[in-house]
Structures are given as C-alpha cells and as structure tokens.
Amino acid sequence: MTKKSLIIIQARMNSKRMPGKVLRNLKNVPTLKWLIEAAKKVNFENKIVVGTSSETSDDILVEWCKTNKIDFYRGSLNNVLRRFVEISNKFKSEIIIRLTADCPFIDPKVIDQLFYLIKKRSVDYVSNTQNRSWPDGLDCEVFTRSALLKCYKNAKNKEDLEHVTRYFYNNKNQFKCINLPFPIGDFSNIRITLDDYNDYKILKKMANFLDFGPNFMDTISIFNKLTIKKANKKFRDGNIYYSENKNFRKSNKIFKSVEAKIPLASQTFSKSYIQLPYKNAPLFITHGKGSYLWDVDGNQYIDFMMGLHSVILGYCDKDVDEGIKEQLDNGINFSLASTLEKKLADILIEMIPSAEMVRFGKNGTDANTGAIRLVREIQRKPKIITCGYHGWNDWYISSTSFDNGIPKDLKKYILPVEYNNIDQLNEVIKKNKEDLAAIIMEPMNAVYPKNDYLKKVRELSIKNNVLLIFDEIITGFRFGLGGAQEYFGVTPDITTIGKGMGNGMPISAIVGKKKFMHKMDKIFFSSTFGGESLSLRGSIATIEKIKKKNVPKKLFELGTYLDVGLKKIIKKHNFQKVISFEGHPCWKIMKVNDSQGVKGNLIKTLLIKGLINNGILINASHNISFSHKKKDLDYVIKVYDKVIKNLKEILGSRFEELKFPPIKPIFMPRKIL
C-alpha cells in the first residue's frame, strides 16, 4: 500500500513583526484554517500536520489544533530542520510538502503541480520559490524524506537548521532540484504574504472576495483591484547569508579528481586555482542568483568577478532568461541565418557611435582576431600597435611573456605601447608607418586618459592613415550605452564588443564603418555557431534592459558608493600607500604595493583570502553588476575594514601567514602606474 504524502504546515505564534498572526482572522476564520482547508483540496492522498514549537507561546496554537482535531507536532523552536525530520520519522512518508502559515491563499492546484513534478521527474526537491517569479505568498516546497535526512545529516550552521530548505538551495550539486516558474512572466513584485500588520490589512480585504484554496490568478486579480500600487516590499530570498567562515573541503577534493582529467581543472586561467589563494578559495560553483554565487561546499558569496565581466545584469536575470527560454522552443542553431541577427545588428547600430555594420562571434578573441584580419586586408600591411589585453589569439599572445607554442617570428608584427604615453605612440608610428595597419587599444582600463590622450590617438591615426580599433570587450555597455567611445567622445573606425552584451551568453561582435566593414566578406571570418540563436536572443534581451534601466548610470553609482566607502576605510588604517583601487567606478582594479619588506603579491593574496573567507569572491577587481545592492556593498566595506586591520597586524608581527604562497600573475597586460 502506498504511504500517504505528508503536508507539514510550519506555524508559530511568536512572530517578531506580528505576534499571533497564524490565528488572526481572515473573513472570521483563522489564517491557519485557510491553509488547512486548501491542503484538503489537493488531488493526492495525504496527511496534514501542523508543525510548531515546544515554546509555551505556542500552547494556544496547540489547543486550537486539538479543538479542531488537527494533527500537530511540537519540536525545537530554532532547529526547524530537526522538527521536520522528527515529524517525518513519526508519520513515515517519503514525500513531504512544506507550507508556511504566512501563505493563507495557497492554491491547491499549485501544490498538485509540484507533487506531480517530484513524482514524474524522480527528483529530490521541487518548489516555486527558487529563481522566484511567483508572487510572494503563494509558496510551496516539496521534497523527499531521504533528501530531508541528507540535509539534516550534513547541515551544520544555524541558518541551515533554522530555515529547513536552505541547505537544498545552497548545495544544488548534491540534489536534483526543479523550480516551477510562474506561467505568464514575472509576478515576484506582488506580495500576498502575511508578515506584518500592513500585510494583514491587505489580506483581510482580499479574504472577503476569496474562498479557501483560491485559484492563483483570482488571487492576483483581487490583489490588483484592491491595491493602487503593487507591493513596495521586494521579495528577499531567505537563503541569503554570506557573513560566515568558509571551508573548502569539497572544492579541494573535487579538484584532485578534475585535475587528472582537465588540465588546469578549469577552462580559463582567470577562473582557475592558480589565480586564487591556495586551498583557501572555492574552485567549483553550483549556481548563482543576482550578484550571489554558491560553491560545492554550500558557501555563499557576493561576487565581484561576475563571470569575468560577462554577467552585467546578474545571474539568472528573469528578463534575459525568459527570452532565452522562448527562443529554446523555436530552435538553437539553424541551417541558415535567422532574423535575430538583423534585430541585434539594428540595436547595435543605433547605440554604438562607430557601428554602421555588424558581424557576430562567440567571444572577445573571435572579435579581435576578426578585426585584426580585416584591417590587415584593408591596409595590406602586417603590423599592429596594441595597448591592453586582446585575447588568447596567436597574433596578440606572441607579444607577451606567455608565448609558448607560438612561432617566434610573429612577435615582430605586434608593437605594444603604454597607455597615456602619446609620445611613445607617435614614435612607434613614425618608425613603422610603411608596415603599420592599425592601432588596437582598450579605450580605458586601469587609469583614465590624460591630456586628451584618446583624442590625440584618433588624430595620429587619421594623420598617418592608420586604422583605429577600440577593444570594448569590457567597457562596452558599462561606461555608457554606446560604450567608452560615447563616454569619452572619441569614435574609432572599428569596435569589438562582447562579455556584458549577453549577460553570460557566449556572444561578441565586430562593428564599424561601412567603408571598412563591407570588406569582411574578403576575409575568412566564419563559424558554425556565429548565428546561434539563444545567445542572440539573450543579447537582445540584455541590451534592451541595459537601455531601459540605464544600467551604465547605475553601475557608476554603485561603483562610486563602494569606492568612497573603501577609501575611508583605507585612510582610517593609514594604508593608502599599500592598497588602492584604480579605474572607472564600474571596474576598479586592485593595486597592492610592497610594505614593510613584504611583497605586494603576498599582501594581495592575504587580502583576497580574508575577503573570500568572509563571503566576498574577488581576484583582481570590483566588477560591478546591476544586481549588486547597496546593503551588500555596506557589508563589503565592513569586511574590508576587518581584513585590512588583520593585515596590518600580520605585517607588523611577522605572523606565520607571511609564509602563505602568493598568487602569481600570468602576465601583466594592464599596468597600473
């Protein structure tokens, strides 16, 4: 005989914001009664139990259950995870449905859908609360008893014990999890939960128009009719915790296995173990949301790497994800071009000053290599002046110290120059004019242009018939809607863009003036996935949101807020000569100097180690995203205060930490003067 599924309604009387709310009347019926009646309407066999605490404050709740012949269980107030385990042990059900007493208008059909999903898909956990698109207050979570027991066995910190399902969310690598999205878009800004007296006023009015277990669309319709504005309280994921010490046991264990199968144990140098504190950093991520990341050890971080600048809006941005999912139903990579290519090209041409024609690639290296091949064909000359970092291609890497595997004679065609040194640039142009095709440069990285540097570069390029390429792989869409060229008022001949234009999707582009771009068909720039539709659709959604929300302005504001706060902390500790952050507010690059006989590399490593241990993921710069919040930045500033204070003690007392292996840069394409 199949055992009944167990519906546990989590309830208590001692809410801080609204004591006794679970027995407050809605249409002359206690809130808890609404939940129980809704649970009775589900289409599967079940046992309903109210799970409350052993505190005396909950005696009245227990008496109500007894009077109404409702099964109940009393357990720990703070260790709610153990309370759920004890209930499941008593009633022996393999599938557990978790409801909370602050969601009186739950729709039984939503519970049915989640129950069906966990049975049909044979997963550990399903809910409509992860990557939230449902209104706050229509919450339901379903999980297996075996998964619950696994959580209880492994959960160690108080947050995991208090919040029952937090361990599922933070350790997705250990469980098969599914989220049920809202069927018609994002309604997460609607608040139909009972948390405080303002909520109660709204729900009390709504109850007059609803019956037990109302259809969710009816509930939303009534809410909209009764409220002039949608909820002014934006949903805050209860799983957000980052101020705790970290351990990296699973990361380090997985690393040993992966290193034997994948050289570097990563696909990117900057994401690998060699760019992080040895055995004191996460190496494998399970999932992200907004500006937060979770690793395989269940640790949570405020992320300042943001996919190496590729995630400009935030992880799992709903507008971008929705566009990608819509396109997924139509196909991914077609046998011919799609109209998405034209739509995205139109958007880029409208926004970027230098853009009159467009070609797409998959990453920055694609775009820069295509641009270099194009200018060499146009000019029929081989030499290129470089300034900044331009990808892993042979033509550029041949000029760096990491030129293994590249023919040495390629180096003679690449002429690196220092940023802001207009005299050096002029001299290099004079000496190589007969063979010089173009200048490619990041319009800005670690320092601002001085003395009209970019305008003078543009003048020199025109005067000497040398094409100018702006590598805006990072600065594009960050410094301004039209990139750094719009921000500084200097328009190049050709521009390369990437990273943030897809919010994590692999896409880049070469854009430029028609008189140059029309010769793209004279060079071989062709790839199977150049017109891949998910990335194109993701990019369209990303750029539309960047424009609608004026994301560059927000990035500037957030970055400035953080920079001002950090400068105060650094000054407070008299550490200005040791630590500074240089560059544009949306991309502040960390500079650490030698101090008290200790190399800057080691100080930087210890700084990063301390930040990571306190839940801040960083390796070289503050890469600001639209999803970063000021309250998170406040926390970051406090952590810097603590870590810098500790650093000063280490430097002054010559602690054992000074023997820690320092992070070594691969090479230095961007010098901070």
C-alpha angles and dihedrals in degrees: 000000000000113000118238118258114246122236110196116192107200110215142158137168102220100076108159096218097040117011115207094013095141090067096040111121124251108187089347092306125105115253090240090057089059089057094047094049091048090050090053090060097062118116099236135071111268149160117228117212130173108221112205139152135272091239116122088237088071095053090096090053091052091049089053090052091050093049091050094042094242119153113242140177129203122210145140117334096215102025094065091157089063089047090057092047091051091050091050090048091053097047099032102216123156094208121053126191115201119206126170125218092234091070103070097159098058113151113233090213089061089053088049092052093051091046090050091050095053091049097042098043098037094226133149101235138016130175145149093230103075115089083007120227098145120090114270103258101043092082127151133162128190125190142159123259091235090056091048091052090049089053091050093049094052104031111105111160125075095245092059090049095046099046101046099207100038090098090059091055096044095046105042090149088070097050141045103241132182129189122206108217123211106267099232107036137286116337096157092118090070115094118204098153128113108236106129144001094279089056090048092055091055096043092047090058092045093052090066089067099040140070129211112296096010123196107267094233090053089051092052092046092053091046092053092048094050099043125061091202131030118248115307090203109083113213113263115202108238089215094071108119127136110145098097138097115268136224123197103195096129093043091053093044093050090046092062090056097041094047089063091055105031120041109237087008086251140065094232131050092218091053095046135097093260090069095050135065108283111265089341102091140062114266102179127045125204102189147336139213125187106321093338130100133189125205132208090268091059093252118147126215142185098234123224096167093064094188091311091303093312094111105066100159100035139269116301094008103190098220093051095042091049091054092049092049091050091052092046088066089057100045141279113233119013135200091244137025119291131220088246087078091059093045093052092043090054091052093050094046090052094049108036117068095216095045119108097134132022142206124184133224136167104247143005093270090056092052097044094046091049091049093050092048089049096052092046089054093047095047098031087221129117108210125096130189111216132196117178133358118322108174141274098295121128095244092060104029089052086074094054133077089252095069099131114147094019124111107255095224091068089071093072091067095057120075114188118201134187119255115251092016100116093167092057091048091050091050094049091050092051093050095047104029096120092057101029118116104170153337117240117190144156100246087223139354123148099001138031119251111265130211094005090304096164093047090051090049089053091049093049092049093051093044092052097038092244118145118237122220122187112207099212096165088126105020095048112109090359104074092039141335086269094039130242091320089064091041093053097031096237119125119203127202094245133015133197119206135178141121105065095034090081103032090233099332114121105255139125137164145207111218129177152127117317095239088064104028095054087071091064087098088061092065129056105254105146136134138172092232100038091107097036104154104218092060092045091050091045090051093050090052092045096051093043089055092044088055096041094048096035089234096183090060091050092047090052092050095048093044092049091049091053093043094052091049094049093048089056091051094047091048091047089059093040088238099133093117092052108041130029139149119226134194140031116348092246091055112029111176118214116240119189123180132199115274135184091353094308119121118245091235091062093045089050091049092052090046092053091044091055093046093050091048087057095048104269116123112205138137109174114344148013103260101191120209133192089249097061112109129212092235089057090048088052088056090048091053091051091050092051087052091054096041095047090049089053091046092055090052091050093049093046098045099037092232124190089262089079087075091062112121109256124228110252121210117238090222135322112250092158115050119200108211 
